[in-house]
Amino acid sequence: MKTPPLADAPVRSADDLTGRWHAVLGSAEFDRRSLWLTWFGADGRQLPVVVPVEDLPLVPDPVLLVGLREVHGSVVGDQLGGAGHLALALCRPGEPAITAADDDWAEALRSVLDDDRVAGTWTLHLAAGGSVLPLVAAPSGVWTG
């Protein structure tokens, strides 16, 4: 049996999304902070692009966050017909335990992404120490069967 490319296998649940990030990031150990972005259509299929933002600062940068919201709006509008999901992975060195700095990034992302245009269409995972775990889960109703 041939396994379809990742982009052809739809994500249908929060567990599927965590598994997808694990497949994309593997059991990587990171030596610097980065934020990885990818998008999913309403059918759960991933766009064939993953964008890493390298050398992420410890403290969230408001200009970066606003730019991220604008990029998301462009991708959803231009590539996904106006409806899509932004999946983010905060990657960093260290143990796979959520830190205060990780929480700061989650809160900063909420402050920019939880507006009328983007709210409920994004998630955040933490990749550290060879593990991947959810930091901001999708609201109920995002994943369809």
C-alpha positions as CSV (number, residue, x, y, z in Angstrom):
1,M,0.0,0.0,0.0
2,K,1.4,3.4,-1.0
3,T,1.2,6.2,1.6
4,P,-0.2,9.5,0.2
5,P,2.0,12.6,0.6
6,L,1.2,14.5,3.8
7,A,-0.5,17.3,1.9
8,D,-3.0,14.7,0.5
9,A,-3.9,13.2,3.9
10,P,-6.5,15.5,5.5
11,V,-6.3,16.6,9.1
12,R,-9.7,15.8,10.8
13,S,-9.0,16.3,14.5
14,A,-6.7,18.0,17.0
15,D,-4.9,14.7,17.5
16,D,-4.4,14.6,13.7
17,L,-2.9,18.1,13.8
18,T,-0.5,17.2,16.6
19,G,0.5,14.1,14.6
20,R,1.0,16.2,11.5
21,W,3.4,18.5,13.3
22,H,5.3,15.5,14.7
23,A,5.6,14.2,11.1
24,V,6.8,17.6,9.8
25,L,9.2,18.4,12.6
26,G,10.1,14.8,13.5
27,S,12.0,14.4,16.7
28,A,14.1,17.5,15.9
29,E,16.1,19.2,18.6
30,F,16.2,23.0,18.0
31,D,19.1,25.2,18.9
32,R,17.2,28.5,18.4
33,R,13.7,29.7,18.7
34,S,11.5,29.6,15.5
35,L,7.9,29.8,14.6
36,W,6.6,27.5,11.9
37,L,3.5,28.2,9.9
38,T,1.3,26.1,7.6
39,W,-2.3,26.3,6.5
40,F,-5.2,23.8,6.0
41,G,-8.2,24.2,3.8
42,A,-11.8,23.6,4.9
43,D,-11.4,20.0,3.6
44,G,-8.5,19.5,6.1
45,R,-5.9,19.3,3.4
46,Q,-2.6,21.1,4.0
47,L,-1.2,23.6,1.6
48,P,2.2,22.3,0.3
49,V,4.1,24.9,2.1
50,V,5.6,25.2,5.6
51,V,7.2,28.6,6.5
52,P,9.7,28.8,9.3
53,V,10.3,32.2,10.9
54,E,13.9,31.8,12.3
55,D,15.6,33.5,15.2
56,L,12.4,34.3,17.0
57,P,13.0,36.6,20.0
58,L,12.2,35.4,23.6
59,V,9.7,38.2,24.0
60,P,7.0,38.5,21.4
61,D,7.5,41.2,18.8
62,P,4.2,43.1,18.1
63,V,5.4,44.1,14.5
64,L,6.1,40.4,13.7
65,L,2.7,39.4,15.1
66,V,0.8,42.0,13.0
67,G,2.7,40.9,9.9
68,L,1.8,37.3,10.7
69,R,-1.9,38.2,10.8
70,E,-1.6,39.9,7.4
71,V,0.3,37.0,5.8
72,H,-2.4,34.6,7.2
73,G,-5.2,36.8,5.7
74,S,-3.4,36.9,2.3
75,V,-2.9,33.1,2.2
76,V,-6.5,32.3,3.2
77,G,-7.9,34.9,0.7
78,D,-5.6,34.0,-2.2
79,Q,-5.1,30.2,-1.7
80,L,-8.0,28.9,0.4
81,G,-11.0,30.8,-0.9
82,G,-11.5,32.8,2.3
83,A,-11.7,29.8,4.7
84,G,-8.7,28.1,6.2
85,H,-6.8,27.2,9.3
86,L,-3.4,28.6,10.4
87,A,-1.4,26.0,12.3
88,L,1.6,27.3,14.1
89,A,4.5,25.5,15.9
90,L,6.7,27.3,18.4
91,C,10.0,25.5,18.2
92,R,12.8,26.0,20.8
93,P,15.7,24.4,22.5
94,G,15.1,22.8,25.9
95,E,12.7,20.4,27.6
96,P,9.2,19.7,26.2
97,A,7.5,21.4,29.2
98,I,5.5,24.6,28.7
99,T,7.4,27.6,30.1
100,A,6.4,31.2,31.0
101,A,8.0,32.4,27.7
102,D,5.9,29.9,25.8
103,D,2.7,31.1,27.5
104,D,3.8,34.7,26.7
105,W,3.9,33.8,23.0
106,A,0.5,32.1,23.2
107,E,-1.0,35.1,24.8
108,A,0.6,37.5,22.3
109,L,-0.7,35.4,19.4
110,R,-4.2,35.4,21.0
111,S,-4.1,39.2,21.3
112,V,-3.4,39.6,17.5
113,L,-5.2,36.6,16.0
114,D,-8.4,36.5,18.1
115,D,-10.1,39.2,16.2
116,D,-13.2,39.1,14.0
117,R,-11.2,37.9,10.9
118,V,-9.0,35.2,12.4
119,A,-10.5,34.0,15.7
120,G,-11.1,30.3,15.9
121,T,-9.0,29.6,12.8
122,W,-5.6,29.0,14.3
123,T,-3.7,26.7,16.7
124,L,-0.3,26.7,18.3
125,H,1.9,23.7,19.2
126,L,5.2,23.6,21.1
127,A,8.1,21.6,19.6
128,A,10.9,21.1,22.1
129,G,13.1,18.2,23.3
130,G,12.0,16.0,20.5
131,S,8.3,16.2,21.4
132,V,5.3,18.1,20.0
133,L,2.4,19.2,22.2
134,P,-0.5,21.6,21.9
135,L,-0.3,25.0,23.4
136,V,-3.5,26.6,21.9
137,A,-6.0,24.1,20.8
138,A,-8.6,24.7,18.1
139,P,-12.1,25.6,19.3
140,S,-14.7,22.9,19.1
141,G,-16.3,22.6,15.7
142,V,-13.2,23.4,13.7
143,W,-12.5,19.8,12.6
144,T,-15.1,18.2,10.4
145,G,-15.6,14.4,10.0
